[in-house]
Amino acid sequence: EDTGLQLQPLLEGQNYGAAAADGAQCPAVSVPRSSPAMRDCLVVAVLCFGNLINFMDWFIVPGILLDIQKYFGLSDGKTGLLQTVFTLCYMLAAPIFGYLGDRYNRKIILGAGILFWSGVTLGSSFITESYYRIFVLSRGLVGIGTASYSTIAPTIIADLFEEGKRTTVLSIFYIFIPVGSGCGYMLAAGMAKSTGDWHWAFRVTPCMGGLALVLLLLLVPHRIQRRTARHRALSISGTRHRADETPGAPRTAKTTWCQDVGSLAKNCSFVWSSLGLTAMAFVTGALGMWVPLFLYRAQLVQGIVPPCLQESCNSSNSLIFGGITIGTGILGVIAGAEAARRLRKIYNKADPLICATSMFVSALCLYAALLVAQTSILSTFIFIAFGELFLSVNWAVVTDILLYVVTPRRQSTAIALQILLSHLLGDAGSPYLIGAISNALQAQGTPSFQSGFRSIQSSFAICAFVGAFGGAFFLLTSLYIEGDRREAER
């Protein structure tokens, strides 16, 4: 509506000039006053629903980890390999989808990704205990399909909203990371408990994926224009620019992927914030995979629960942890976005400093949870909840940092590279690393409930130190963020 109102005087002026030559004045141009706000809200709703399903499917395996471990007869190391293979395929596919998302129709790529991972997830629910390797392969293929969504969906939101609203909308979008993760735990545990067969947990999300695909096809426009606020202002005056052009410059060929990567490597804010996100991913991946099993072993040592010998193992820890993940995720993302919105007005470096503070506090809470696990399960849950709360503060803020220090035509590539780096050095290796260290520690002593608990407790301590390193990376980001932001705007 605003664009139409600003354009009307220009059109009237042009018509008046033409009319002067003919001796008559042309009538005023009628401009439709329909607002695209409702359409944008529907697009965001569909993208949020897809994000919810993505992360539900991501955390189905940790939600029924005891059942899967017993069904296939796996050690801690091989169990952690399931999530590691998923994440490796996810991160390796992300740069490919980033390249495609910057150059081709994003709606088609999103739809194809949803269709692919939904079909593979459904197929994996029929795999028997003799085909563990095929089950591992299926998780890797699901990771490839998921990468298309996580890479491209945030860039659509960035194109729909200006900076002030963008932070709020991104916070809503990223709320569905912890909400989806928690729902994945609860869905998996609930289906395994109600049906007595953990395979049914893999048959719900494909149905939801089909619904998401239908909504995507019906409600999301086929093309969403890539443009910034300056591009909108220039288009009002009759000068049209593509999203990959500098305003006022002549048309040039699109840059290659290697050129985009080289430019991003010189962006210090992007590099250091990506390393901070990598530390976040390392901690989140380890917690998401091993916390229910860690709590189960702590309860075994305290004599609270019996050993898992029946067909379906006790899933109460997964249900509780899923609820904690949902609650702390919602609170954390909202608190982070609101703190960034308020503090950014008075201090330009507020975003990275918020991320740094939350990482340091989260590391302290997680370390405290490890110390009290053998004596108090309730205290362990409380400290884990605070640790997850402060981790969740960063989700929307880190993405918003990327979107204002990177030019629009490189945003999909930047997000893809950030996904690649954060998962390669983060949660791709942390589940397997924690499991492998636990195996090595158990091999040094006599097998017992106590040794099983001590091994996973000691290996978990790595997460607290990695979280502290993440805080340091965000402090380094604050040194460069003002200059990189000005450069991106220029």
C-alpha positions as CSV (number, residue, x, y, z in Angstrom):
1,E,0.0,0.0,0.0
2,D,2.8,2.4,0.9
3,T,4.7,1.6,-2.3
4,G,1.5,2.3,-4.3
5,L,0.9,5.6,-2.6
6,Q,4.4,6.8,-3.3
7,L,4.3,5.6,-6.9
8,Q,1.1,7.4,-7.7
9,P,2.5,11.0,-7.7
10,L,5.3,9.9,-10.0
11,L,2.9,8.3,-12.4
12,E,0.6,11.3,-12.2
13,G,3.5,13.6,-13.0
14,Q,4.5,11.5,-16.1
15,N,0.9,11.5,-17.3
16,Y,0.6,15.3,-16.7
17,G,3.6,15.9,-18.9
18,A,2.1,13.8,-21.7
19,A,-1.2,15.5,-21.3
20,A,0.4,19.0,-21.6
21,A,1.5,18.2,-25.1
22,D,-2.1,17.2,-26.1
23,G,-3.7,20.2,-24.2
24,A,-5.5,17.9,-21.7
25,Q,-4.8,16.4,-18.3
26,C,-4.9,12.7,-17.8
27,P,-7.0,11.3,-14.9
28,A,-5.3,10.2,-11.7
29,V,-4.0,6.6,-11.6
30,S,-6.0,4.3,-9.4
31,V,-3.7,2.2,-7.2
32,P,-5.0,-0.9,-5.4
33,R,-4.7,-0.7,-1.6
34,S,-4.5,-4.4,-0.8
35,S,-1.9,-5.2,1.8
36,P,0.4,-8.3,1.5
37,A,0.6,-8.6,5.3
38,M,-1.9,-11.6,5.4
39,R,0.0,-13.4,2.6
40,D,3.3,-12.9,4.4
41,C,1.9,-14.3,7.7
42,L,0.6,-17.4,5.9
43,V,4.0,-18.0,4.3
44,V,5.7,-17.7,7.7
45,A,3.1,-20.0,9.3
46,V,3.8,-22.7,6.6
47,L,7.6,-22.3,7.1
48,C,7.3,-22.6,10.9
49,F,5.2,-25.7,10.5
50,G,7.8,-27.2,8.2
51,N,10.6,-26.3,10.7
52,L,8.6,-28.0,13.5
53,I,8.4,-31.3,11.5
54,N,12.0,-31.1,10.5
55,F,13.2,-31.1,14.1
56,M,10.7,-33.5,15.3
57,D,12.1,-36.1,12.8
58,W,15.6,-35.1,13.8
59,F,15.1,-36.1,17.5
60,I,13.0,-39.2,17.1
61,V,16.1,-41.4,17.5
62,P,17.3,-39.8,20.8
63,G,13.7,-40.1,22.1
64,I,13.8,-43.9,21.8
65,L,17.6,-44.4,22.1
66,L,17.3,-47.2,24.7
67,D,14.9,-49.2,22.5
68,I,17.1,-48.8,19.4
69,Q,20.3,-49.6,21.2
70,K,18.7,-52.9,22.6
71,Y,17.0,-53.8,19.3
72,F,20.2,-53.6,17.2
73,G,22.5,-54.6,20.1
74,L,24.7,-51.5,19.9
75,S,27.5,-50.1,22.0
76,D,27.6,-46.4,23.0
77,G,29.9,-45.6,20.0
78,K,27.7,-47.2,17.4
79,T,24.6,-45.7,18.9
80,G,26.1,-42.2,18.6
81,L,27.0,-43.0,15.0
82,L,23.3,-42.8,14.1
83,Q,23.1,-39.1,14.8
84,T,26.6,-38.4,13.5
85,V,25.7,-39.9,10.1
86,F,22.5,-37.9,10.0
87,T,24.3,-34.7,10.7
88,L,27.2,-35.3,8.4
89,C,24.9,-35.8,5.4
90,Y,22.9,-32.8,6.5
91,M,25.9,-30.5,6.6
92,L,27.5,-31.8,3.4
93,A,24.2,-31.2,1.5
94,A,23.7,-27.7,2.9
95,P,26.2,-25.9,0.6
96,I,24.6,-27.5,-2.4
97,F,21.2,-26.3,-1.4
98,G,22.7,-22.9,-0.5
99,Y,24.1,-22.6,-4.1
100,L,20.7,-23.7,-5.6
101,G,18.7,-21.5,-3.3
102,D,20.6,-18.4,-4.4
103,R,20.0,-19.1,-8.0
104,Y,16.8,-21.1,-8.6
105,N,13.2,-21.3,-7.4
106,R,13.2,-21.8,-3.6
107,K,9.7,-23.1,-3.4
108,I,10.4,-26.1,-5.6
109,I,13.6,-26.9,-3.7
110,L,11.7,-26.8,-0.3
111,G,8.9,-29.0,-1.7
112,A,11.3,-31.6,-3.1
113,G,13.2,-31.7,0.2
114,I,10.1,-32.3,2.3
115,L,8.9,-35.1,-0.1
116,F,12.3,-36.8,0.0
117,W,12.9,-37.0,3.7
118,S,9.2,-37.9,4.4
119,G,9.5,-40.9,2.1
120,V,12.8,-42.1,3.5
121,T,11.6,-41.7,7.1
122,L,8.5,-43.8,6.4
123,G,10.6,-46.5,4.7
124,S,13.0,-46.7,7.6
125,S,10.2,-47.7,10.0
126,F,10.1,-51.2,8.3
127,I,13.8,-52.0,8.7
128,T,14.5,-55.1,10.9
129,E,17.3,-55.8,13.3
130,S,19.4,-57.6,10.7
131,Y,19.8,-54.4,8.6
132,Y,21.4,-51.9,11.0
133,R,23.6,-50.5,8.2
134,I,20.5,-49.7,6.1
135,F,19.0,-48.0,9.0
136,V,22.1,-45.8,9.4
137,L,21.9,-45.1,5.6
138,S,18.3,-44.0,5.9
139,R,19.1,-41.5,8.6
140,G,21.8,-40.0,6.4
141,L,19.3,-39.6,3.5
142,V,16.9,-37.9,5.9
143,G,19.6,-35.5,6.8
144,I,20.0,-34.6,3.1
145,G,16.4,-33.8,2.7
146,T,16.3,-31.7,5.9
147,A,19.3,-29.6,4.8
148,S,17.2,-28.1,1.9
149,Y,14.7,-26.6,4.4
150,S,17.1,-25.3,7.1
151,T,19.2,-23.6,4.4
152,I,16.5,-21.8,2.4
153,A,13.6,-21.1,4.6
154,P,15.3,-18.3,6.7
155,T,16.2,-16.4,3.5
156,I,12.5,-16.3,2.5
157,I,11.7,-14.7,5.8
158,A,14.6,-12.2,5.3
159,D,13.0,-11.2,2.0
160,L,9.5,-10.7,3.4
161,F,10.3,-8.5,6.3
162,E,12.4,-5.4,7.1
163,E,15.0,-5.5,9.9
164,G,12.8,-4.4,12.8
165,K,10.1,-7.1,12.1
166,R,12.6,-9.6,10.8
167,T,14.1,-10.2,14.2
168,T,10.7,-10.9,15.7
169,V,9.6,-13.2,12.8
170,L,12.9,-15.1,12.9
171,S,12.5,-15.6,16.7
172,I,9.1,-17.2,16.0
173,F,10.6,-19.4,13.3
174,Y,13.5,-20.5,15.5
175,I,11.2,-21.2,18.5
176,F,10.2,-24.3,16.5
177,I,13.8,-25.7,16.7
178,P,13.5,-26.5,20.5
179,V,9.7,-27.0,20.2
180,G,10.2,-29.5,17.4
181,S,13.1,-31.2,19.2
182,G,11.0,-31.6,22.3
183,C,8.0,-32.8,20.4
184,G,10.3,-35.4,18.7
185,Y,11.3,-36.8,22.1
186,M,7.7,-36.9,23.3
187,L,6.3,-38.3,20.0
188,A,8.9,-41.1,19.9
189,A,8.5,-42.0,23.6
190,G,4.7,-41.8,23.4
191,M,4.4,-44.0,20.3
192,A,6.8,-46.6,21.7
193,K,4.9,-46.7,24.9
194,S,1.4,-46.8,23.5
195,T,2.1,-49.3,20.7
196,G,4.9,-51.4,22.3
197,D,6.9,-51.0,19.0
198,W,9.3,-48.1,18.5
199,H,9.0,-48.4,14.7
200,W,5.7,-46.5,14.9
201,A,7.5,-43.4,15.9
202,F,8.8,-43.1,12.3
203,R,5.4,-43.3,10.8
204,V,3.9,-40.1,12.1
205,T,6.2,-37.3,10.8
206,P,5.9,-38.5,7.2
207,C,2.1,-37.8,7.4
208,M,2.8,-34.4,8.8
209,G,5.4,-33.8,6.1
210,G,2.7,-34.6,3.4
211,L,0.5,-31.9,5.0
212,A,3.3,-29.4,5.0
213,L,4.0,-30.1,1.3
214,V,0.3,-29.4,0.5
215,L,0.3,-26.2,2.4
216,L,3.6,-25.1,0.8
217,L,2.1,-25.7,-2.7
218,L,-1.1,-23.9,-1.9
219,L,-0.1,-20.9,0.3
220,V,3.5,-20.0,-0.6
221,P,4.0,-17.9,-3.8
222,H,5.9,-19.5,-6.6
223,R,8.5,-16.7,-6.5
224,I,9.4,-14.3,-3.7
225,Q,11.3,-11.3,-4.8
226,R,14.8,-10.9,-3.4
227,R,15.2,-7.2,-2.5
228,T,16.3,-5.0,0.4
229,A,14.8,-1.7,1.6
230,R,17.1,0.3,-0.7
231,H,16.0,-1.8,-3.7
232,R,12.4,-1.1,-2.9
233,A,13.1,2.7,-2.7
234,L,14.9,2.6,-6.0
235,S,12.1,0.6,-7.7
236,I,9.6,3.3,-6.8
237,S,11.5,5.8,-8.9
238,G,11.4,3.5,-11.8
239,T,14.9,2.0,-11.5
240,R,14.7,-1.8,-11.3
241,H,17.5,-3.9,-10.0
242,R,18.0,-7.6,-9.5
243,A,18.8,-8.8,-6.0
244,D,22.3,-9.7,-7.0
245,E,23.2,-6.2,-8.3
246,T,24.6,-3.2,-6.5
247,P,22.1,-0.3,-6.7
248,G,23.0,2.1,-9.5
249,A,25.6,-0.3,-11.0
250,P,25.3,-1.9,-14.4
251,R,24.1,-5.4,-14.7
252,T,26.8,-8.0,-14.1
253,A,27.0,-11.8,-14.3
254,K,26.3,-13.7,-11.1
255,T,29.3,-14.5,-9.0
256,T,30.5,-18.0,-8.7
257,W,30.2,-20.0,-5.5
258,C,34.0,-19.8,-4.9
259,Q,33.9,-16.0,-5.2
260,D,31.0,-15.9,-2.6
261,V,33.0,-18.2,-0.2
262,G,36.1,-16.0,-0.6
263,S,34.1,-12.9,0.2
264,L,32.5,-14.5,3.3
265,A,35.9,-15.8,4.6
266,K,37.0,-12.1,4.8
267,N,33.9,-11.2,6.9
268,C,35.2,-11.5,10.5
269,S,31.8,-11.2,12.1
270,F,30.5,-14.0,10.0
271,V,33.5,-16.3,10.7
272,W,33.6,-15.7,14.5
273,S,29.8,-15.9,15.0
274,S,29.8,-19.1,12.9
275,L,32.5,-20.6,15.3
276,G,30.3,-19.6,18.2
277,L,27.4,-21.3,16.6
278,T,29.6,-24.4,16.1
279,A,30.2,-24.5,19.9
280,M,26.5,-24.2,20.4
281,A,25.8,-27.1,18.0
282,F,28.4,-29.3,19.7
283,V,26.8,-28.9,23.0
284,T,23.2,-29.1,21.7
285,G,24.0,-32.3,19.7
286,A,25.6,-34.0,22.7
287,L,22.8,-33.1,25.0
288,G,20.1,-34.0,22.5
289,M,21.5,-37.5,22.0
290,W,22.7,-38.5,25.4
291,V,20.8,-36.8,28.2
292,P,17.9,-39.4,28.5
293,L,20.5,-42.2,28.6
294,F,22.7,-40.2,31.1
295,L,19.7,-39.7,33.4
296,Y,18.7,-43.4,33.1
297,R,22.2,-44.5,34.2
298,A,22.2,-42.0,37.1
299,Q,18.9,-43.4,38.2
300,L,20.3,-46.9,38.0
301,V,23.1,-45.9,40.3
302,Q,20.7,-44.4,42.8
303,G,18.4,-47.4,42.6
304,I,15.4,-45.4,41.4
305,V,14.7,-47.5,38.3
306,P,15.3,-51.2,37.4
307,P,17.5,-52.2,34.5
308,C,15.8,-52.2,31.1
309,L,15.1,-55.8,30.4
310,Q,11.5,-55.7,29.0
311,E,10.4,-55.2,25.4
312,S,9.9,-51.5,25.7
313,C,12.2,-49.5,28.0
314,N,11.1,-46.8,30.4
315,S,10.7,-43.6,28.4
316,S,9.8,-41.2,31.2
317,N,13.2,-39.4,31.0
318,S,12.6,-38.7,27.3
319,L,9.1,-37.3,28.0
320,I,10.4,-35.0,30.8
321,F,13.4,-33.9,28.8
322,G,11.2,-33.3,25.8
323,G,8.9,-31.1,27.9
324,I,11.9,-29.2,29.3
325,T,13.3,-28.7,25.7
326,I,10.0,-27.2,24.5
327,G,9.5,-24.9,27.5
328,T,13.1,-23.6,27.8
329,G,13.3,-23.3,24.0
330,I,10.2,-21.0,23.8
331,L,11.3,-18.9,26.7
332,G,14.9,-18.7,25.6
333,V,14.2,-17.7,22.0
334,I,11.7,-15.0,23.0
335,A,14.0,-13.7,25.7
336,G,16.9,-13.5,23.3
337,A,15.0,-11.7,20.6
338,E,13.5,-9.3,23.1
339,A,16.8,-8.6,24.7
340,A,18.4,-8.0,21.3
341,R,15.6,-5.7,20.2
342,R,15.9,-3.5,23.3
343,L,19.6,-3.4,23.8
344,R,20.4,-3.0,20.1
345,K,18.8,0.5,20.3
346,I,21.4,1.7,22.8
347,Y,24.4,-0.4,22.0
348,N,25.5,-1.6,18.5
349,K,27.4,-4.6,19.8
350,A,24.5,-5.9,21.9
351,D,23.8,-9.0,19.8
352,P,27.2,-10.8,20.1
353,L,27.5,-9.8,23.8
354,I,24.1,-11.4,24.5
355,C,25.3,-14.6,22.8
356,A,28.6,-14.6,24.7
357,T,26.9,-14.1,28.1
358,S,24.4,-16.8,27.5
359,M,27.1,-19.3,26.4
360,F,29.1,-18.7,29.6
361,V,26.1,-19.1,31.9
362,S,24.9,-22.2,30.0
363,A,28.4,-23.9,30.4
364,L,28.3,-23.3,34.2
365,C,24.8,-24.8,34.5
366,L,25.7,-27.9,32.5
367,Y,28.8,-28.5,34.5
368,A,26.7,-28.2,37.7
369,A,24.2,-30.7,36.3
370,L,27.0,-33.3,35.9
371,L,28.2,-32.8,39.5
372,V,24.9,-33.3,41.2
373,A,23.6,-36.2,38.9
374,Q,24.6,-39.0,41.3
375,T,22.9,-37.5,44.3
376,S,19.8,-35.6,43.0
377,I,18.0,-36.2,39.8
378,L,15.7,-33.3,40.4
379,S,18.6,-30.9,40.7
380,T,20.1,-32.4,37.6
381,F,16.9,-31.7,35.7
382,I,16.9,-28.1,37.0
383,F,20.4,-27.3,35.9
384,I,19.9,-29.0,32.5
385,A,16.8,-26.8,32.0
386,F,18.7,-23.6,32.8
387,G,21.6,-24.8,30.5
388,E,19.1,-25.3,27.6
389,L,17.4,-22.1,28.4
390,F,20.5,-20.0,27.9
391,L,21.5,-22.0,24.8
392,S,18.2,-21.2,23.2
393,V,18.7,-17.5,23.7
394,N,21.1,-17.5,20.8
395,W,19.1,-19.2,18.0
396,A,17.4,-16.2,16.5
397,V,20.1,-13.7,17.4
398,V,22.9,-15.6,15.6
399,T,20.9,-15.8,12.4
400,D,20.0,-12.1,12.6
401,I,23.7,-11.3,12.9
402,L,24.3,-13.2,9.7
403,L,21.5,-11.5,7.9
404,Y,22.8,-8.0,8.6
405,V,26.5,-8.6,8.1
406,V,26.1,-10.5,4.8
407,T,24.8,-8.9,1.6
408,P,21.4,-10.3,0.4
409,R,22.7,-12.1,-2.7
410,R,25.1,-14.2,-0.5
411,Q,22.7,-15.0,2.3
412,S,21.7,-18.6,1.3
413,T,25.3,-19.4,0.6
414,A,26.3,-17.9,4.0
415,I,23.7,-19.9,5.9
416,A,24.8,-23.0,4.0
417,L,28.4,-22.5,5.0
418,Q,27.4,-21.7,8.6
419,I,25.5,-25.0,8.7
420,L,28.4,-26.9,7.2
421,L,30.9,-25.4,9.7
422,S,28.7,-25.7,12.7
423,H,27.8,-29.3,12.1
424,L,31.2,-30.4,10.8
425,L,32.9,-29.3,14.0
426,G,29.8,-29.4,16.2
427,D,27.0,-31.8,16.4
428,A,28.2,-34.1,13.6
429,G,30.9,-35.4,15.8
430,S,29.8,-34.7,19.4
431,P,27.3,-37.6,19.7
432,Y,29.8,-40.1,18.4
433,L,32.7,-38.5,20.3
434,I,30.8,-38.7,23.6
435,G,29.9,-42.3,23.0
436,A,33.4,-43.3,21.9
437,I,35.0,-41.7,25.0
438,S,32.4,-43.5,27.2
439,N,33.3,-46.8,25.6
440,A,37.0,-46.2,26.2
441,L,36.4,-45.3,29.8
442,Q,34.2,-48.4,30.4
443,A,36.8,-50.7,28.9
444,Q,39.3,-49.6,31.6
445,G,37.2,-51.0,34.5
446,T,34.8,-53.8,35.4
447,P,31.4,-53.5,33.8
448,S,28.8,-52.2,36.3
449,F,26.1,-49.6,36.7
450,Q,28.6,-47.3,38.4
451,S,31.2,-47.6,35.7
452,G,28.6,-47.0,33.0
453,F,27.4,-43.8,34.7
454,R,30.9,-42.5,35.4
455,S,32.0,-43.0,31.8
456,I,29.1,-41.0,30.4
457,Q,29.5,-38.4,33.1
458,S,33.2,-37.8,32.4
459,S,32.7,-37.7,28.6
460,F,29.9,-35.2,29.0
461,A,32.2,-32.7,30.8
462,I,33.7,-31.8,27.4
463,C,30.4,-29.9,26.6
464,A,30.9,-27.4,29.4
465,F,34.4,-26.5,28.2
466,V,33.3,-26.2,24.5
467,G,30.4,-24.0,25.7
468,A,32.9,-21.6,27.3
469,F,34.9,-21.5,24.0
470,G,31.7,-20.5,22.2
471,G,31.3,-17.5,24.5
472,A,34.8,-16.4,23.7
473,F,34.1,-16.7,19.9
474,F,31.1,-14.4,20.3
475,L,33.2,-11.9,22.3
476,L,35.5,-11.8,19.3
477,T,32.5,-11.2,17.0
478,S,31.7,-8.0,18.9
479,L,35.1,-6.5,17.9
480,Y,34.2,-6.6,14.2
481,I,30.4,-6.4,13.9
482,E,30.0,-2.7,13.5
483,G,32.4,-2.4,10.6
484,D,31.1,-5.6,8.8
485,R,27.5,-4.3,9.2
486,R,28.4,-1.0,7.6
487,E,30.2,-2.8,4.7
488,A,27.2,-5.0,4.1
489,E,24.9,-2.0,4.0
490,R,27.2,-0.2,1.6
